[in-house]
Amino acid sequence: MKEKARRRSSSALPADSYVDGIRQRCRLLSACALADESLHRLTNHRSLGLRHVKFTENRFDDRIAADDPIQGFSNLMYTMHFYAATHKQWLRDRCDYALKKGLPLFISESAGMEATGDGPLNVDEWNKWIEWAEQRKVSWITWSVSDKNETCSVLLPTAGSEGKWKEADLKESGIKTREMIKKYGGEK
């Protein structure tokens, strides 16, 4: 594990004079080495289904995962999150870099507002994200199917718990998510 972290730190980190940036990158390198070792140990003890590792974190250099991915698994994917009012073209560019390097990506959390889960929807940027994902055949899911008092929750408090929601049961983010699912899922 130490050798993997040492190899990652010597080959993937740019010169950085900011102490905080260096600390954050060291934490990521330790996490990468730990993920490598943990996945291999889990595999030795039992057969698992699909595994996922979070690809991106705003503060980290995502290229570390793309340039030196975890090896030895045929059922591993990297997950990423986006919130359209916060994460823009710069994150799509990083994801494009990872895809070009062969990393399998899955958007395991996405929505149109700020990364806090609140704030106004940025529908234009959200559309860009979904178009980007669809063009690259990257699957995506939305956050969050709940009725909490936050922009990202797609349901109104009056929505039933058994599903089959009508438009009157949905918040603005729920209506937009439903539109996208119907558009890209082939439903008319």
N, C-alpha and C positions, 0 to 999 in steps of 0.2 A: 504494500500500500504506500509506503514512504517513497519507494522508487517511482511509482506512478505519479505521485504528487510532485516529486522533484523534476521528473521529465516534463510534466505539464508546465511547471513554473518556469523552466528554462526555455521552453520552446514557444509558449503561447502568450506570455505577458509583455505588453509594451512597456517602455520606460515610463515611469509614473512618479512624479515628485510629490504627489499628494499622499500623505500618510494614510488618510482615511481610505482612499482608493486602493492602496496596497493592502490594508487590512481586509477590505471587502473581497479582494481577489484571493487572498490567502484562505479566507473562509470558504470561497467557492472551490478552490483547489482541494481543500480538505474534504469538502462534500463530494466532489467528483471521485476522489480516491475511495471514500467510504461507500459511495453508491456502487462502484465497481466491485469492491470486496463483498458488500452485503448481498448483491444480486447473485454472485457466484456461490456464496454460502447458502442462500435460500434454495438455489437450484440443486445443491448437493443433498438437501434434506427432503425435498418434495417437488413434485411437478406442479408448476403454476401456470395459469393462463397468461394472458397478455399482461406485460409489465409496462409501466410508464414512468418516465423521469421528467421532471419539469425542466424545460429547455431554457426559459428566459426569466430573468429577473432584472428589473429596470437598472439596478446599480451595477450589474456585472457585465463582463465582456462575454457575450453569448457565443462568440466564435470559438471559445475553448471547447465547448461541446461539439461543434461542427468539425473542428480541426482534429480532435482527438476523442471520437465517440467511444462509448463503452462497447467492448468487443465480446464475442462469444455467445450472443443471443440472437435467435431468429424471431423472437416474439417481443421485441422491445420497441417502444415508440417514445418520442419526446413530445411532451405536451407544452402548450403555451397558452397564455391568457391575453386578451386584449379588451380594453375599454376605449371605445372610439374617440371620446372627447379628450383622452389622455395620450393614447398610443396611436401614433400616426405613421407616416411613410417610413420613418427611421426604423421602426420595428418590422414593418413588412420587408424592408431591405435586409435586415438581419435574418429574417426567416427565409428569404430567397437565397441568401448565402448558404444557410443550413440545408435547404432543399437541393441546391446545386452540389453540395458535398455528399448528398445521399441520405441525410437524416430523415427518418419518417416522422412527420409532424402531425399532431392532432390538436385542434383548438378546444381545450376542455373547459373553457370559461370565456364567455364573450358577451358584450352588450354595448349599447350606444352612448352611455354616459361616462362620467369620470371614473377613474380607478377606485374611488371611494365608494362607488355604488350609488352615488347621488349626483345631483346637478342636472342640468338640461341635457337632453339627447342631442348628439351631433349626428343627425341622420345622414348627411352627405358623407361624412367620414365612415360611418357604420356601413353604408352601401359600398364604399370603396373596399372595406375589409371583406365583406361577404363576396363581392365580385372577385377579389384577389383569391380568396379561398376556393371558390368554385372553379376558377380558371386553372388552378393548380391541383384540383381534386384533393384538397385538404378538408377533412370533415370538421364540423364545428357544432357546438352546442351553446345554448344561451345560459346566462345566469340572471335571474334566479326565479324558479317557479315557486313563489311564495306570495304572501299578502302583507309582508312587512311594510312599514312606512319608510320606503326608500325607492328611488327611481328604478333600480334594477329589478325589483320585484314585479313580476308581470301580472299578478292578480290583484283585484280589489278585495277588500275584506269581506264583501258579500258573496264572493265566488264559493261554490260548493267544493267539498273535498274529493268528490268522486269524478271530476273531470268533465268532459263534454261542455266546456265553457263557451258561452256566447260572447259576442263582442262587448256586451254590456258588463261582463265579468272581468274584462281586461283593462289594465292601465295602458298608457300610450306605448310603453316598451313592449307590452304583451301583444298589442295590435300589430306593431311593426314586426315583431318576431314571427307572429303567425303568418303575416304576408310573405316574409322571406322563406319560411318553411314551405308554404304552398307554392311559391314561385320556383324554388330550387328542388323541391321534392316531387315535382311533377303533378301536384294536385291542382285542379282548376276550380 
